[in-house]
Amino acid sequence: MKITVFTSNQPRHLSLVERLASVADTCHAVLECNTVYPGRRQDFYNKSPVMERYFRQVMQAEQTLFGDVRFAPTHVHLMPIRMGDLNLLGPDELAACLDADAYVVFGASYIKGWLCDHLVEQRAYNIHMGLSPYYRGSSCNFWAMYDRRPHMVGATIHLLSHGLDSGPMLFHAVPGFNGEDPFEFTMRAVVVAQNALQERIADGSIFELPAVDQDRSAQMRYSRSAEFTDEVAQAFLDRIDAGRLLHGVAEADYPAGLLSPVFG
């Protein structure tokens, strides 16, 4: 099997590359790179004391579950590029990875143009870290916790479409919440999603799953990256410091519209 993945360069993204490479004969990975020290360096997120503190806890949770930044397996064909450059590449530059049996997108920039057309035609799978159609946009699981809805933290594996996070859904992945550290909890949603996707690609069941259109009327929040400000991050950290996060989730709390949910 040949798998192509479009992703980023943080430990959780490298983990996905490793997982897919373990079930593939050939794996191509296009890595769009950001700083591995968000909050400490100006990049996608602001450099500020608040962001440094917030992302220190994100990175600690990520390290606990996914390890450190590291080299990819030697048998993976890598193309590292700067975040946002993907849409500037042409078919000739990506030719080696365009005839795969499965395509996966996770943490890449918004794919447009000829590449999006090709991936949509090839039934590419996108891992959206958020429960669609309820939470869409940027940093969805943060906003679910910010909204005091831990039962709305999870991931949606859906078909890539020309719209952002709007493609037909295949299944949801949900981490059970028992009042643990909120950063590890939201990061564990990535683990559940990657495990489930890896298993379904390996056994071939992903290719037979029916795709269900998203019900836009069920949307609770569409978040944009500009909304995640120092003030918002500080308010969330203050709530953690004061012990004012919700504790535990009952089975009845989960939305009835979850599609073939995988719990972990």
Secondary structure as GFF3:
##gff-version 3
##sequence-region A 1 264
A	DSSP	beta_strand	2	8	.	.	.	ID=ss1
A	DSSP	alpha_helix	11	22	.	.	.	ID=ss2
A	DSSP	beta_strand	26	33	.	.	.	ID=ss3
A	DSSP	alpha_helix	49	66	.	.	.	ID=ss4
A	DSSP	beta_strand	76	82	.	.	.	ID=ss5
A	DSSP	three_ten_helix	86	88	.	.	.	ID=ss6
A	DSSP	three_ten_helix	95	97	.	.	.	ID=ss7
A	DSSP	beta_strand	102	105	.	.	.	ID=ss8
A	DSSP	alpha_helix	113	121	.	.	.	ID=ss9
A	DSSP	beta_strand	125	128	.	.	.	ID=ss10
A	DSSP	beta_strand	135	137	.	.	.	ID=ss11
A	DSSP	alpha_helix	140	146	.	.	.	ID=ss12
A	DSSP	three_ten_helix	150	152	.	.	.	ID=ss13
A	DSSP	beta_strand	155	159	.	.	.	ID=ss14
A	DSSP	beta_strand	169	174	.	.	.	ID=ss15
A	DSSP	alpha_helix	182	202	.	.	.	ID=ss16
A	DSSP	three_ten_helix	205	208	.	.	.	ID=ss17
A	DSSP	three_ten_helix	216	218	.	.	.	ID=ss18
A	DSSP	beta_strand	221	223	.	.	.	ID=ss19
A	DSSP	three_ten_helix	225	227	.	.	.	ID=ss20
A	DSSP	alpha_helix	230	241	.	.	.	ID=ss21
A	DSSP	three_ten_helix	251	253	.	.	.	ID=ss22
A	DSSP	beta_strand	262	263	.	.	.	ID=ss23
###
